[in-house]
């Protein structure tokens, strides 16, 4: 039997955790945080869904196969090293460029892309473990 109290609390906590995970992901290349920490926070929100609502609800919330998400993240992380390699720098050397946005120019680089890949890998692997543990 599922706890109504836990389900109610999760409805408020999970959106906060997901926003926090994206915040940690995006600030991680300059300050503490990054793809790993953000991915663990996001995966913990899926663990809460599993505990409060069950495996089927977690799969609905996940929307995609976690192993596919991990694979896509791994490809993104590996590919993030090639821009430096193609301009004669060592593989995975940070390459930064300015991206025009409506809020003004924003500094974006390959470390952010690498962090996004790590974020997806951590979420995919952790949720995959959660699915296997609940069987």
N, C-alpha and C positions, 0 to 999 in steps of 0.2 A: 504494500500500500504506500502510495506517495504522500509526502507531507505537504499539506496545503500551505503551511507557513513558509516552507522552503520554496515552493513554487511562486508564492507571492513576492518574496524577497528577491528571487532570481529575476523576475520581470523588471525590477528596478536596477539591480546590480549589473546585469549582463550588458546593457547598452553602455553603461559607464566603463566597464572593463574593455569593451571593444574600442571605444574612443581613446582610452588610455593606452591601449596597445598600439594604435596608429600613431599617437603622439610620441611614444617611446621609439617607434620605428623611425619616424621622420627626424627626430632630433639626435639620433644615435651616432651620426657621422661627425658631429661636433662636440657632443657632451655624452655623459653616461646614458646608456640605453642601446638601441639598435635593433637589428632583426631578431636576435636571439631572445632578448628580454621582452620585446614586443610580442613575439610569437608565443612565448610561454604564457603571457597574460591573456592573449586571445584564446589559446588552447585551454586555459583554466575556465574561461567562460563556457566552452563546450563541455568541459567536465561538469560544471554546475548544471548545465542543461541535462546531461546524462543522469546525474543524481536526482534532480528534481522531477524530470518528466519521462525519462527512459530513453532507450537506445533509438527507437523510431523517431522521436522528436529531435534527437541530436542529429540524426541523418537528414531530417528535413531542414534543420537550421544550417547544416553544413552545405547543402545544395549540390556539392560536387564530391566525387570520390576522393577521400583524403590522400590515397596513394598517388593519384593523378596530380593533386595539388603539390605534393612533395616533389614529384618528378619535374613539374613545370618550374618550381622554385629552384631546383638543382640546376636545370638548364639555364635559368636566368642568372644564377650566381656564377656559373662557369663562363657564360658569354660576357659577363661584365668585365672580365679581364682582357678581352681581346682588343678593345679600342687602343689601349696603351701599346700592346704588342704590334698592332698594325702601323703605328707611327714610330717604331723603333725603340720603344721604352720597354722595361721589364713587364712581364705578364702581371696583371693586377695592380700596376701602379695607378694611383688616383689621377684621373683626368677630369678637370673641372671646366664648365662653360656656363655662360649666362643665358638664361631662358627668359624671353619676354613674357610677362604675365599682366593681367589687368591691374594688379597691385604694384607693378614695377618689376624691374629685372630681378630674377631669382637665381642664385648660384646652385647649380645642379651638377652632380658628378657621378662617376662610376661607383664610388662607395655607397651611394644611395641605392643604386641598382643592385649592387651586391647584397645590401641589407634587405631589400625587398625579397630577393631570392632566399636568403636565410630565413626570413620571416615565414615565407610560404612552406619551406622545408620543415621548420619546427612545428608549425600548425598541422601539416599533413601527417608527419610521423607521430606526433603526440595523439592526435585524434584517431589515427589508425590503431595505436596501442589501446586507447580507450575502448574502441569498438571490439577489439579482440578480448579484452579483459571482461567485458560484460556478457560474454557468451556462456 
